[in-house]
Amino acid sequence: MRDKKIKFVELGEKRVEKTINMLRLIKNLANRSHYEYDKEQVNKIIRALDVEMQELKSAFRSSLKKDKGFKL
């Protein structure tokens, strides 16, 4: 059990840090002096990220609910 917690922390820290760095790189795309884009393209990026974030939240919430077990 302890090994699973340690692995979760290790992987969680690495993956979250990578994700934050990638989000910062995506944010750099907003610089109009370097890139040209339209509102539709921006909305597609934001929608894709929103969908993934909602799926992430749902997966963790679902997992936490399962751990509580049955109660009346």
PQR file of N, CA, C, O and H, with PARSE charges and radii, in Angstrom:
ATOM      1  N   MET A   1       0.836  -1.199   0.000 -0.4000 1.5000
ATOM      2  CA  MET A   1       0.000   0.000   0.000 -0.0000 2.0000
ATOM      3  C   MET A   1       0.873   1.252   0.000  0.5500 1.7000
ATOM      4  O   MET A   1       0.604   2.213  -0.721 -0.5500 1.4000
ATOM      5  N   ARG A   2       1.911   1.226   0.812 -0.4000 1.5000
ATOM      6  CA  ARG A   2       2.814   2.381   0.921 -0.0000 2.0000
ATOM      7  C   ARG A   2       3.511   2.651  -0.411  0.5500 1.7000
ATOM      8  O   ARG A   2       3.689   3.805  -0.799 -0.5500 1.4000
ATOM      9  H   ARG A   2       2.130   0.446   1.398  0.4000 1.0000
ATOM     10  N   ASP A   3       3.903   1.588  -1.106 -0.4000 1.5000
ATOM     11  CA  ASP A   3       4.564   1.737  -2.401 -0.0000 2.0000
ATOM     12  C   ASP A   3       3.652   2.424  -3.412  0.5500 1.7000
ATOM     13  O   ASP A   3       4.116   3.227  -4.222 -0.5500 1.4000
ATOM     14  H   ASP A   3       3.759   0.650  -0.791  0.4000 1.0000
ATOM     15  N   LYS A   4       2.377   2.118  -3.368 -0.4000 1.5000
ATOM     16  CA  LYS A   4       1.423   2.745  -4.294 -0.0000 2.0000
ATOM     17  C   LYS A   4       1.295   4.238  -4.015  0.5500 1.7000
ATOM     18  O   LYS A   4       1.184   5.038  -4.944 -0.5500 1.4000
ATOM     19  H   LYS A   4       2.000   1.466  -2.710  0.4000 1.0000
ATOM     20  N   LYS A   5       1.309   4.609  -2.748 -0.4000 1.5000
ATOM     21  CA  LYS A   5       1.233   6.031  -2.387 -0.0000 2.0000
ATOM     22  C   LYS A   5       2.487   6.771  -2.830  0.5500 1.7000
ATOM     23  O   LYS A   5       2.407   7.882  -3.353 -0.5500 1.4000
ATOM     24  H   LYS A   5       1.399   3.959  -1.994  0.4000 1.0000
ATOM     25  N   ILE A   6       3.631   6.160  -2.621 -0.4000 1.5000
ATOM     26  CA  ILE A   6       4.892   6.781  -3.029 -0.0000 2.0000
ATOM     27  C   ILE A   6       4.926   6.945  -4.541  0.5500 1.7000
ATOM     28  O   ILE A   6       5.324   7.995  -5.047 -0.5500 1.4000
ATOM     29  H   ILE A   6       3.695   5.257  -2.196  0.4000 1.0000
ATOM     30  N   LYS A   7       4.515   5.921  -5.255 -0.4000 1.5000
ATOM     31  CA  LYS A   7       4.503   5.967  -6.725 -0.0000 2.0000
ATOM     32  C   LYS A   7       3.533   7.040  -7.218  0.5500 1.7000
ATOM     33  O   LYS A   7       3.830   7.757  -8.174 -0.5500 1.4000
ATOM     34  H   LYS A   7       4.192   5.068  -4.844  0.4000 1.0000
ATOM     35  N   PHE A   8       2.373   7.149  -6.565 -0.4000 1.5000
ATOM     36  CA  PHE A   8       1.396   8.168  -6.948 -0.0000 2.0000
ATOM     37  C   PHE A   8       1.997   9.560  -6.804  0.5500 1.7000
ATOM     38  O   PHE A   8       1.853  10.395  -7.698 -0.5500 1.4000
ATOM     39  H   PHE A   8       2.132   6.567  -5.789  0.4000 1.0000
ATOM     40  N   VAL A   9       2.665   9.814  -5.693 -0.4000 1.5000
ATOM     41  CA  VAL A   9       3.277  11.125  -5.451 -0.0000 2.0000
ATOM     42  C   VAL A   9       4.365  11.394  -6.480  0.5500 1.7000
ATOM     43  O   VAL A   9       4.417  12.476  -7.064 -0.5500 1.4000
ATOM     44  H   VAL A   9       2.782   9.136  -4.967  0.4000 1.0000
ATOM     45  N   GLU A  10       5.232  10.415  -6.703 -0.4000 1.5000
ATOM     46  CA  GLU A  10       6.321  10.594  -7.666 -0.0000 2.0000
ATOM     47  C   GLU A  10       5.792  10.907  -9.061  0.5500 1.7000
ATOM     48  O   GLU A  10       6.195  11.891  -9.680 -0.5500 1.4000
ATOM     49  H   GLU A  10       5.190   9.536  -6.229  0.4000 1.0000
ATOM     50  N   LEU A  11       4.896  10.068  -9.545 -0.4000 1.5000
ATOM     51  CA  LEU A  11       4.345  10.264 -10.885 -0.0000 2.0000
ATOM     52  C   LEU A  11       3.488  11.519 -10.957  0.5500 1.7000
ATOM     53  O   LEU A  11       3.537  12.257 -11.941 -0.5500 1.4000
ATOM     54  H   LEU A  11       4.569   9.268  -9.041  0.4000 1.0000
ATOM     55  N   GLY A  12       2.702  11.759  -9.910 -0.4000 1.5000
ATOM     56  CA  GLY A  12       1.843  12.939  -9.885 -0.0000 2.0000
ATOM     57  C   GLY A  12       2.650  14.220  -9.988  0.5500 1.7000
ATOM     58  O   GLY A  12       2.307  15.110 -10.766 -0.5500 1.4000
ATOM     59  H   GLY A  12       2.662  11.159  -9.111  0.4000 1.0000
ATOM     60  N   GLU A  13       3.713  14.319  -9.215 -0.4000 1.5000
ATOM     61  CA  GLU A  13       4.549  15.522  -9.253 -0.0000 2.0000
ATOM     62  C   GLU A  13       5.178  15.718 -10.628  0.5500 1.7000
ATOM     63  O   GLU A  13       5.161  16.826 -11.165 -0.5500 1.4000
ATOM     64  H   GLU A  13       3.992  13.596  -8.583  0.4000 1.0000
ATOM     65  N   LYS A  14       5.728  14.658 -11.196 -0.4000 1.5000
ATOM     66  CA  LYS A  14       6.372  14.749 -12.509 -0.0000 2.0000
ATOM     67  C   LYS A  14       5.369  15.120 -13.594  0.5500 1.7000
ATOM     68  O   LYS A  14       5.625  16.005 -14.411 -0.5500 1.4000
ATOM     69  H   LYS A  14       5.742  13.758 -10.760  0.4000 1.0000
ATOM     70  N   ARG A  15       4.234  14.444 -13.597 -0.4000 1.5000
ATOM     71  CA  ARG A  15       3.252  14.662 -14.664 -0.0000 2.0000
ATOM     72  C   ARG A  15       2.586  16.027 -14.567  0.5500 1.7000
ATOM     73  O   ARG A  15       2.333  16.668 -15.586 -0.5500 1.4000
ATOM     74  H   ARG A  15       4.026  13.725 -12.933  0.4000 1.0000
ATOM     75  N   VAL A  16       2.303  16.473 -13.353 -0.4000 1.5000
ATOM     76  CA  VAL A  16       1.699  17.798 -13.187 -0.0000 2.0000
ATOM     77  C   VAL A  16       2.688  18.881 -13.608  0.5500 1.7000
ATOM     78  O   VAL A  16       2.311  19.846 -14.273 -0.5500 1.4000
ATOM     79  H   VAL A  16       2.509  15.953 -12.525  0.4000 1.0000
ATOM     80  N   GLU A  17       3.938  18.722 -13.226 -0.4000 1.5000
ATOM     81  CA  GLU A  17       4.955  19.700 -13.612 -0.0000 2.0000
ATOM     82  C   GLU A  17       5.104  19.766 -15.133  0.5500 1.7000
ATOM     83  O   GLU A  17       5.189  20.855 -15.702 -0.5500 1.4000
ATOM     84  H   GLU A  17       4.244  17.938 -12.686  0.4000 1.0000
ATOM     85  N   LYS A  18       5.135  18.603 -15.792 -0.4000 1.5000
ATOM     86  CA  LYS A  18       5.212  18.566 -17.260 -0.0000 2.0000
ATOM     87  C   LYS A  18       4.003  19.252 -17.883  0.5500 1.7000
ATOM     88  O   LYS A  18       4.133  20.012 -18.843 -0.5500 1.4000
ATOM     89  H   LYS A  18       5.066  17.719 -15.330  0.4000 1.0000
ATOM     90  N   THR A  19       2.826  18.977 -17.328 -0.4000 1.5000
ATOM     91  CA  THR A  19       1.597  19.562 -17.854 -0.0000 2.0000
ATOM     92  C   THR A  19       1.591  21.071 -17.696  0.5500 1.7000
ATOM     93  O   THR A  19       1.194  21.790 -18.613 -0.5500 1.4000
ATOM     94  H   THR A  19       2.720  18.360 -16.548  0.4000 1.0000
ATOM     95  N   ILE A  20       2.024  21.555 -16.552 -0.4000 1.5000
ATOM     96  CA  ILE A  20       2.103  23.007 -16.326 -0.0000 2.0000
ATOM     97  C   ILE A  20       3.051  23.644 -17.330  0.5500 1.7000
ATOM     98  O   ILE A  20       2.751  24.698 -17.891 -0.5500 1.4000
ATOM     99  H   ILE A  20       2.346  20.972 -15.807  0.4000 1.0000
ATOM    100  N   ASN A  21       4.192  23.009 -17.559 -0.4000 1.5000
ATOM    101  CA  ASN A  21       5.141  23.540 -18.539 -0.0000 2.0000
ATOM    102  C   ASN A  21       4.541  23.565 -19.944  0.5500 1.7000
ATOM    103  O   ASN A  21       4.734  24.527 -20.687 -0.5500 1.4000
ATOM    104  H   ASN A  21       4.437  22.152 -17.104  0.4000 1.0000
ATOM    105  N   MET A  22       3.825  22.521 -20.300 -0.4000 1.5000
ATOM    106  CA  MET A  22       3.198  22.482 -21.624 -0.0000 2.0000
ATOM    107  C   MET A  22       2.102  23.549 -21.748  0.5500 1.7000
ATOM    108  O   MET A  22       1.952  24.162 -22.805 -0.5500 1.4000
ATOM    109  H   MET A  22       3.669  21.740 -19.696  0.4000 1.0000
ATOM    110  N   LEU A  23       1.345  23.769 -20.681 -0.4000 1.5000
ATOM    111  CA  LEU A  23       0.326  24.819 -20.704 -0.0000 2.0000
ATOM    112  C   LEU A  23       0.964  26.193 -20.882  0.5500 1.7000
ATOM    113  O   LEU A  23       0.414  27.056 -21.566 -0.5500 1.4000
ATOM    114  H   LEU A  23       1.468  23.271 -19.822  0.4000 1.0000
ATOM    115  N   ARG A  24       2.105  26.387 -20.273 -0.4000 1.5000
ATOM    116  CA  ARG A  24       2.816  27.658 -20.446 -0.0000 2.0000
ATOM    117  C   ARG A  24       3.263  27.840 -21.889  0.5500 1.7000
ATOM    118  O   ARG A  24       3.220  28.948 -22.423 -0.5500 1.4000
ATOM    119  H   ARG A  24       2.552  25.686 -19.717  0.4000 1.0000
ATOM    120  N   LEU A  25       3.691  26.753 -22.518 -0.4000 1.5000
ATOM    121  CA  LEU A  25       4.073  26.829 -23.929 -0.0000 2.0000
ATOM    122  C   LEU A  25       2.869  27.149 -24.814  0.5500 1.7000
ATOM    123  O   LEU A  25       2.982  27.917 -25.769 -0.5500 1.4000
ATOM    124  H   LEU A  25       3.726  25.853 -22.084  0.4000 1.0000
ATOM    125  N   ILE A  26       1.727  26.560 -24.495 -0.4000 1.5000
ATOM    126  CA  ILE A  26       0.503  26.874 -25.238 -0.0000 2.0000
ATOM    127  C   ILE A  26       0.143  28.336 -25.021  0.5500 1.7000
ATOM    128  O   ILE A  26      -0.260  29.025 -25.958 -0.5500 1.4000
ATOM    129  H   ILE A  26       1.636  25.935 -23.719  0.4000 1.0000
ATOM    130  N   LYS A  27       0.287  28.807 -23.797 -0.4000 1.5000
ATOM    131  CA  LYS A  27      -0.007  30.213 -23.491 -0.0000 2.0000
ATOM    132  C   LYS A  27       0.856  31.146 -24.333  0.5500 1.7000
ATOM    133  O   LYS A  27       0.401  32.216 -24.737 -0.5500 1.4000
ATOM    134  H   LYS A  27       0.614  28.248 -23.036  0.4000 1.0000
ATOM    135  N   ASN A  28       2.081  30.753 -24.595 -0.4000 1.5000
ATOM    136  CA  ASN A  28       2.964  31.572 -25.429 -0.0000 2.0000
ATOM    137  C   ASN A  28       2.407  31.792 -26.829  0.5500 1.7000
ATOM    138  O   ASN A  28       2.740  32.781 -27.483 -0.5500 1.4000
ATOM    139  H   ASN A  28       2.451  29.884 -24.266  0.4000 1.0000
ATOM    140  N   LEU A  29       1.565  30.880 -27.289 -0.4000 1.5000
ATOM    141  CA  LEU A  29       0.947  31.026 -28.611 -0.0000 2.0000
ATOM    142  C   LEU A  29       0.043  32.250 -28.693  0.5500 1.7000
ATOM    143  O   LEU A  29      -0.293  32.693 -29.791 -0.5500 1.4000
ATOM    144  H   LEU A  29       1.295  30.077 -26.757  0.4000 1.0000
ATOM    145  N   ALA A  30      -0.350  32.795 -27.566 -0.4000 1.5000
ATOM    146  CA  ALA A  30      -1.227  33.970 -27.547 -0.0000 2.0000
ATOM    147  C   ALA A  30      -0.495  35.239 -27.978  0.5500 1.7000
ATOM    148  O   ALA A  30      -1.137  36.264 -28.206 -0.5500 1.4000
ATOM    149  H   ALA A  30      -0.077  32.435 -26.674  0.4000 1.0000
ATOM    150  N   ASN A  31       0.815  35.195 -28.092 -0.4000 1.5000
ATOM    151  CA  ASN A  31       1.606  36.358 -28.466 -0.0000 2.0000
ATOM    152  C   ASN A  31       1.398  36.690 -29.951  0.5500 1.7000
ATOM    153  O   ASN A  31       1.948  36.025 -30.829 -0.5500 1.4000
ATOM    154  H   ASN A  31       1.336  34.362 -27.906  0.4000 1.0000
ATOM    155  N   ARG A  32       0.611  37.710 -30.209 -0.4000 1.5000
ATOM    156  CA  ARG A  32       0.268  38.089 -31.585 -0.0000 2.0000
ATOM    157  C   ARG A  32       1.459  38.626 -32.387  0.5500 1.7000
ATOM    158  O   ARG A  32       1.404  38.665 -33.616 -0.5500 1.4000
ATOM    159  H   ARG A  32       0.165  38.251 -29.495  0.4000 1.0000
ATOM    160  N   SER A  33       2.515  39.033 -31.716 -0.4000 1.5000
ATOM    161  CA  SER A  33       3.678  39.509 -32.468 -0.0000 2.0000
ATOM    162  C   SER A  33       4.463  38.344 -33.080  0.5500 1.7000
ATOM    163  O   SER A  33       5.293  38.545 -33.965 -0.5500 1.4000
ATOM    164  H   SER A  33       2.559  39.001 -30.717  0.4000 1.0000
ATOM    165  N   HIS A  34       4.189  37.113 -32.595 -0.4000 1.5000
ATOM    166  CA  HIS A  34       4.866  35.934 -33.137 -0.0000 2.0000
ATOM    167  C   HIS A  34       3.943  35.008 -33.919  0.5500 1.7000
ATOM    168  O   HIS A  34       4.407  34.232 -34.754 -0.5500 1.4000
ATOM    169  H   HIS A  34       3.514  36.949 -31.875  0.4000 1.0000
ATOM    170  N   TYR A  35       2.648  35.083 -33.656 -0.4000 1.5000
ATOM    171  CA  TYR A  35       1.700  34.139 -34.253 -0.0000 2.0000
ATOM    172  C   TYR A  35       0.459  34.860 -34.749  0.5500 1.7000
ATOM    173  O   TYR A  35       0.090  35.926 -34.255 -0.5500 1.4000
ATOM    174  H   TYR A  35       2.271  35.714 -32.978  0.4000 1.0000
ATOM    175  N   GLU A  36      -0.171  34.246 -35.739 -0.4000 1.5000
ATOM    176  CA  GLU A  36      -1.433  34.757 -36.260 -0.0000 2.0000
ATOM    177  C   GLU A  36      -2.481  33.657 -36.109  0.5500 1.7000
ATOM    178  O   GLU A  36      -2.249  32.507 -36.485 -0.5500 1.4000
ATOM    179  H   GLU A  36       0.129  33.380 -36.141  0.4000 1.0000
ATOM    180  N   TYR A  37      -3.613  34.017 -35.566 -0.4000 1.5000
ATOM    181  CA  TYR A  37      -4.672  33.041 -35.326 -0.0000 2.0000
ATOM    182  C   TYR A  37      -6.004  33.760 -35.261  0.5500 1.7000
ATOM    183  O   TYR A  37      -6.067  34.982 -35.122 -0.5500 1.4000
ATOM    184  H   TYR A  37      -3.801  34.950 -35.261  0.4000 1.0000
ATOM    185  N   ASP A  38      -7.081  32.969 -35.365 -0.4000 1.5000
ATOM    186  CA  ASP A  38      -8.407  33.568 -35.259 -0.0000 2.0000
ATOM    187  C   ASP A  38      -9.139  33.004 -34.040  0.5500 1.7000
ATOM    188  O   ASP A  38      -8.668  32.081 -33.376 -0.5500 1.4000
ATOM    189  H   ASP A  38      -7.030  31.976 -35.477  0.4000 1.0000
ATOM    190  N   LYS A  39     -10.283  33.581 -33.775 -0.4000 1.5000
ATOM    191  CA  LYS A  39     -11.059  33.227 -32.591 -0.0000 2.0000
ATOM    192  C   LYS A  39     -11.469  31.754 -32.598  0.5500 1.7000
ATOM    193  O   LYS A  39     -11.476  31.105 -31.552 -0.5500 1.4000
ATOM    194  H   LYS A  39     -10.666  34.332 -34.315  0.4000 1.0000
ATOM    195  N   GLU A  40     -11.808  31.231 -33.768 -0.4000 1.5000
ATOM    196  CA  GLU A  40     -12.230  29.828 -33.872 -0.0000 2.0000
ATOM    197  C   GLU A  40     -11.091  28.881 -33.463  0.5500 1.7000
ATOM    198  O   GLU A  40     -11.326  27.888 -32.775 -0.5500 1.4000
ATOM    199  H   GLU A  40     -11.802  31.758 -34.617  0.4000 1.0000
ATOM    200  N   GLN A  41      -9.886  29.184 -33.879 -0.4000 1.5000
ATOM    201  CA  GLN A  41      -8.735  28.357 -33.509 -0.0000 2.0000
ATOM    202  C   GLN A  41      -8.494  28.400 -32.002  0.5500 1.7000
ATOM    203  O   GLN A  41      -8.210  27.379 -31.376 -0.5500 1.4000
ATOM    204  H   GLN A  41      -9.695  29.991 -34.438  0.4000 1.0000
ATOM    205  N   VAL A  42      -8.609  29.573 -31.445 -0.4000 1.5000
ATOM    206  CA  VAL A  42      -8.432  29.732 -30.000 -0.0000 2.0000
ATOM    207  C   VAL A  42      -9.502  28.939 -29.258  0.5500 1.7000
ATOM    208  O   VAL A  42      -9.205  28.239 -28.290 -0.5500 1.4000
ATOM    209  H   VAL A  42      -8.840  30.402 -31.954  0.4000 1.0000
ATOM    210  N   ASN A  43     -10.738  29.050 -29.711 -0.4000 1.5000
ATOM    211  CA  ASN A  43     -11.835  28.329 -29.061 -0.0000 2.0000
ATOM    212  C   ASN A  43     -11.636  26.819 -29.127  0.5500 1.7000
ATOM    213  O   ASN A  43     -11.963  26.115 -28.171 -0.5500 1.4000
ATOM    214  H   ASN A  43     -10.979  29.618 -30.497  0.4000 1.0000
ATOM    215  N   LYS A  44     -11.106  26.309 -30.235 -0.4000 1.5000
ATOM    216  CA  LYS A  44     -10.853  24.869 -30.356 -0.0000 2.0000
ATOM    217  C   LYS A  44      -9.813  24.412 -29.336  0.5500 1.7000
ATOM    218  O   LYS A  44      -9.976  23.369 -28.701 -0.5500 1.4000
ATOM    219  H   LYS A  44     -10.840  26.881 -31.011  0.4000 1.0000
ATOM    220  N   ILE A  45      -8.755  25.188 -29.183 -0.4000 1.5000
ATOM    221  CA  ILE A  45      -7.723  24.845 -28.205 -0.0000 2.0000
ATOM    222  C   ILE A  45      -8.309  24.844 -26.799  0.5500 1.7000
ATOM    223  O   ILE A  45      -8.102  23.905 -26.031 -0.5500 1.4000
ATOM    224  H   ILE A  45      -8.623  26.035 -29.698  0.4000 1.0000
ATOM    225  N   ILE A  46      -9.034  25.895 -26.473 -0.4000 1.5000
ATOM    226  CA  ILE A  46      -9.606  26.013 -25.129 -0.0000 2.0000
ATOM    227  C   ILE A  46     -10.624  24.914 -24.863  0.5500 1.7000
ATOM    228  O   ILE A  46     -10.644  24.341 -23.773 -0.5500 1.4000
ATOM    229  H   ILE A  46      -9.202  26.659 -27.097  0.4000 1.0000
ATOM    230  N   ARG A  47     -11.469  24.612 -25.848 -0.4000 1.5000
ATOM    231  CA  ARG A  47     -12.455  23.538 -25.680 -0.0000 2.0000
ATOM    232  C   ARG A  47     -11.778  22.193 -25.463  0.5500 1.7000
ATOM    233  O   ARG A  47     -12.195  21.421 -24.600 -0.5500 1.4000
ATOM    234  H   ARG A  47     -11.452  25.077 -26.733  0.4000 1.0000
ATOM    235  N   ALA A  48     -10.736  21.904 -26.240 -0.4000 1.5000
ATOM    236  CA  ALA A  48     -10.030  20.628 -26.095 -0.0000 2.0000
ATOM    237  C   ALA A  48      -9.430  20.500 -24.703  0.5500 1.7000
ATOM    238  O   ALA A  48      -9.515  19.440 -24.083 -0.5500 1.4000
ATOM    239  H   ALA A  48     -10.398  22.531 -26.941  0.4000 1.0000
ATOM    240  N   LEU A  49      -8.828  21.569 -24.213 -0.4000 1.5000
ATOM    241  CA  LEU A  49      -8.243  21.542 -22.875 -0.0000 2.0000
ATOM    242  C   LEU A  49      -9.320  21.438 -21.794  0.5500 1.7000
ATOM    243  O   LEU A  49      -9.143  20.733 -20.801 -0.5500 1.4000
ATOM    244  H   LEU A  49      -8.759  22.430 -24.717  0.4000 1.0000
ATOM    245  N   ASP A  50     -10.428  22.140 -21.993 -0.4000 1.5000
ATOM    246  CA  ASP A  50     -11.545  22.063 -21.037 -0.0000 2.0000
ATOM    247  C   ASP A  50     -12.106  20.646 -20.952  0.5500 1.7000
ATOM    248  O   ASP A  50     -12.381  20.148 -19.860 -0.5500 1.4000
ATOM    249  H   ASP A  50     -10.572  22.712 -22.800  0.4000 1.0000
ATOM    250  N   VAL A  51     -12.274  20.002 -22.098 -0.4000 1.5000
ATOM    251  CA  VAL A  51     -12.811  18.637 -22.126 -0.0000 2.0000
ATOM    252  C   VAL A  51     -11.892  17.698 -21.354  0.5500 1.7000
ATOM    253  O   VAL A  51     -12.356  16.896 -20.543 -0.5500 1.4000
ATOM    254  H   VAL A  51     -12.051  20.406 -22.985  0.4000 1.0000
ATOM    255  N   GLU A  52     -10.609  17.797 -21.602 -0.4000 1.5000
ATOM    256  CA  GLU A  52      -9.661  16.934 -20.899 -0.0000 2.0000
ATOM    257  C   GLU A  52      -9.659  17.199 -19.400  0.5500 1.7000
ATOM    258  O   GLU A  52      -9.558  16.268 -18.601 -0.5500 1.4000
ATOM    259  H   GLU A  52     -10.232  18.449 -22.260  0.4000 1.0000
ATOM    260  N   MET A  53      -9.768  18.459 -19.023 -0.4000 1.5000
ATOM    261  CA  MET A  53      -9.791  18.802 -17.597 -0.0000 2.0000
ATOM    262  C   MET A  53     -11.049  18.252 -16.929  0.5500 1.7000
ATOM    263  O   MET A  53     -10.980  17.749 -15.807 -0.5500 1.4000
ATOM    264  H   MET A  53      -9.850  19.215 -19.672  0.4000 1.0000
ATOM    265  N   GLN A  54     -12.184  18.340 -17.594 -0.4000 1.5000
ATOM    266  CA  GLN A  54     -13.421  17.792 -17.040 -0.0000 2.0000
ATOM    267  C   GLN A  54     -13.325  16.277 -16.892  0.5500 1.7000
ATOM    268  O   GLN A  54     -13.808  15.716 -15.908 -0.5500 1.4000
ATOM    269  H   GLN A  54     -12.241  18.750 -18.504  0.4000 1.0000
ATOM    270  N   GLU A  55     -12.698  15.607 -17.877 -0.4000 1.5000
ATOM    271  CA  GLU A  55     -12.527  14.156 -17.791 -0.0000 2.0000
ATOM    272  C   GLU A  55     -11.592  13.787 -16.642  0.5500 1.7000
ATOM    273  O   GLU A  55     -11.809  12.784 -15.962 -0.5500 1.4000
ATOM    274  H   GLU A  55     -12.306  16.063 -18.676  0.4000 1.0000
ATOM    275  N   LEU A  56     -10.563  14.586 -16.426 -0.4000 1.5000
ATOM    276  CA  LEU A  56      -9.647  14.369 -15.308 -0.0000 2.0000
ATOM    277  C   LEU A  56     -10.386  14.485 -13.976  0.5500 1.7000
ATOM    278  O   LEU A  56     -10.260  13.622 -13.107 -0.5500 1.4000
ATOM    279  H   LEU A  56     -10.386  15.401 -16.979  0.4000 1.0000
ATOM    280  N   LYS A  57     -11.153  15.552 -13.827 -0.4000 1.5000
ATOM    281  CA  LYS A  57     -11.921  15.756 -12.594 -0.0000 2.0000
ATOM    282  C   LYS A  57     -12.893  14.613 -12.360  0.5500 1.7000
ATOM    283  O   LYS A  57     -13.018  14.104 -11.246 -0.5500 1.4000
ATOM    284  H   LYS A  57     -11.256  16.253 -14.533  0.4000 1.0000
ATOM    285  N   SER A  58     -13.572  14.219 -13.413 -0.4000 1.5000
ATOM    286  CA  SER A  58     -14.550  13.145 -13.314 -0.0000 2.0000
ATOM    287  C   SER A  58     -13.889  11.831 -12.898  0.5500 1.7000
ATOM    288  O   SER A  58     -14.436  11.092 -12.079 -0.5500 1.4000
ATOM    289  H   SER A  58     -13.471  14.632 -14.318  0.4000 1.0000
ATOM    290  N   ALA A  59     -12.730  11.543 -13.452 -0.4000 1.5000
ATOM    291  CA  ALA A  59     -12.031  10.298 -13.122 -0.0000 2.0000
ATOM    292  C   ALA A  59     -11.650  10.267 -11.646  0.5500 1.7000
ATOM    293  O   ALA A  59     -11.822   9.244 -10.983 -0.5500 1.4000
ATOM    294  H   ALA A  59     -12.286  12.143 -14.118  0.4000 1.0000
ATOM    295  N   PHE A  60     -11.135  11.375 -11.130 -0.4000 1.5000
ATOM    296  CA  PHE A  60     -10.751  11.402  -9.716 -0.0000 2.0000
ATOM    297  C   PHE A  60     -11.978  11.373  -8.807  0.5500 1.7000
ATOM    298  O   PHE A  60     -11.976  10.683  -7.787 -0.5500 1.4000
ATOM    299  H   PHE A  60     -10.996  12.206 -11.669  0.4000 1.0000
ATOM    300  N   ARG A  61     -13.009  12.106  -9.163 -0.4000 1.5000
ATOM    301  CA  ARG A  61     -14.225  12.096  -8.326 -0.0000 2.0000
ATOM    302  C   ARG A  61     -14.843  10.711  -8.302  0.5500 1.7000
ATOM    303  O   ARG A  61     -15.257  10.229  -7.248 -0.5500 1.4000
ATOM    304  H   ARG A  61     -13.011  12.667  -9.991  0.4000 1.0000
ATOM    305  N   SER A  62     -14.906  10.073  -9.454 -0.4000 1.5000
ATOM    306  CA  SER A  62     -15.470   8.734  -9.556 -0.0000 2.0000
ATOM    307  C   SER A  62     -14.660   7.745  -8.723  0.5500 1.7000
ATOM    308  O   SER A  62     -15.219   6.896  -8.029 -0.5500 1.4000
ATOM    309  H   SER A  62     -14.569  10.465 -10.310  0.4000 1.0000
ATOM    310  N   SER A  63     -13.360   7.864  -8.802 -0.4000 1.5000
ATOM    311  CA  SER A  63     -12.475   6.979  -8.050 -0.0000 2.0000
ATOM    312  C   SER A  63     -12.644   7.173  -6.554  0.5500 1.7000
ATOM    313  O   SER A  63     -12.633   6.199  -5.802 -0.5500 1.4000
ATOM    314  H   SER A  63     -12.905   8.553  -9.366  0.4000 1.0000
ATOM    315  N   LEU A  64     -12.799   8.406  -6.114 -0.4000 1.5000
ATOM    316  CA  LEU A  64     -12.970   8.682  -4.684 -0.0000 2.0000
ATOM    317  C   LEU A  64     -14.305   8.150  -4.177  0.5500 1.7000
ATOM    318  O   LEU A  64     -14.388   7.656  -3.053 -0.5500 1.4000
ATOM    319  H   LEU A  64     -12.808   9.197  -6.725  0.4000 1.0000
ATOM    320  N   LYS A  65     -15.346   8.246  -4.993 -0.4000 1.5000
ATOM    321  CA  LYS A  65     -16.648   7.739  -4.581 -0.0000 2.0000
ATOM    322  C   LYS A  65     -16.619   6.226  -4.409  0.5500 1.7000
ATOM    323  O   LYS A  65     -17.256   5.695  -3.500 -0.5500 1.4000
ATOM    324  H   LYS A  65     -15.278   8.648  -5.906  0.4000 1.0000
ATOM    325  N   LYS A  66     -15.891   5.532  -5.267 -0.4000 1.5000
ATOM    326  CA  LYS A  66     -15.800   4.083  -5.184 -0.0000 2.0000
ATOM    327  C   LYS A  66     -15.114   3.636  -3.910  0.5500 1.7000
ATOM    328  O   LYS A  66     -15.441   2.582  -3.364 -0.5500 1.4000
ATOM    329  H   LYS A  66     -15.373   5.964  -6.006  0.4000 1.0000
ATOM    330  N   ASP A  67     -14.164   4.427  -3.432 -0.4000 1.5000
ATOM    331  CA  ASP A  67     -13.410   4.049  -2.243 -0.0000 2.0000
ATOM    332  C   ASP A  67     -14.236   4.118  -0.959  0.5500 1.7000
ATOM    333  O   ASP A  67     -13.834   3.536   0.049 -0.5500 1.4000
ATOM    334  H   ASP A  67     -13.898   5.282  -3.876  0.4000 1.0000
ATOM    335  N   LYS A  68     -15.352   4.796  -0.963 -0.4000 1.5000
ATOM    336  CA  LYS A  68     -16.150   4.975   0.256 -0.0000 2.0000
ATOM    337  C   LYS A  68     -16.949   3.723   0.600  0.5500 1.7000
ATOM    338  O   LYS A  68     -17.301   3.514   1.761 -0.5500 1.4000
ATOM    339  H   LYS A  68     -15.678   5.269  -1.781  0.4000 1.0000
ATOM    340  N   GLY A  69     -17.233   2.905  -0.379 -0.4000 1.5000
ATOM    341  CA  GLY A  69     -17.989   1.687  -0.108 -0.0000 2.0000
ATOM    342  C   GLY A  69     -19.486   1.968   0.014  0.5500 1.7000
ATOM    343  O   GLY A  69     -19.942   3.101  -0.145 -0.5500 1.4000
ATOM    344  H   GLY A  69     -16.947   3.075  -1.322  0.4000 1.0000
ATOM    345  N   PHE A  70     -20.224   0.919   0.295 -0.4000 1.5000
ATOM    346  CA  PHE A  70     -21.675   1.020   0.378 -0.0000 2.0000
ATOM    347  C   PHE A  70     -22.111   1.473   1.760  0.5500 1.7000
ATOM    348  O   PHE A  70     -21.598   0.993   2.771 -0.5500 1.4000
ATOM    349  H   PHE A  70     -19.854  -0.001   0.423  0.4000 1.0000
ATOM    350  N   LYS A  71     -23.074   2.413   1.801 -0.4000 1.5000
ATOM    351  CA  LYS A  71     -23.642   2.856   3.064 -0.0000 2.0000
ATOM    352  C   LYS A  71     -25.117   3.159   2.885  0.5500 1.7000
ATOM    353  O   LYS A  71     -25.544   3.593   1.815 -0.5500 1.4000
ATOM    354  H   LYS A  71     -23.491   2.803   0.980  0.4000 1.0000
ATOM    355  N   LEU A  72     -25.885   2.933   3.924 -0.4000 1.5000
ATOM    356  CA  LEU A  72     -27.326   3.259   3.899 -0.0000 2.0000
ATOM    357  C   LEU A  72     -27.572   4.511   4.690  0.5500 1.7000
ATOM    358  O   LEU A  72     -28.714   4.960   4.797 -0.5500 1.4000
ATOM    359  H   LEU A  72     -25.538   2.580   4.793  0.4000 1.0000
TER
END
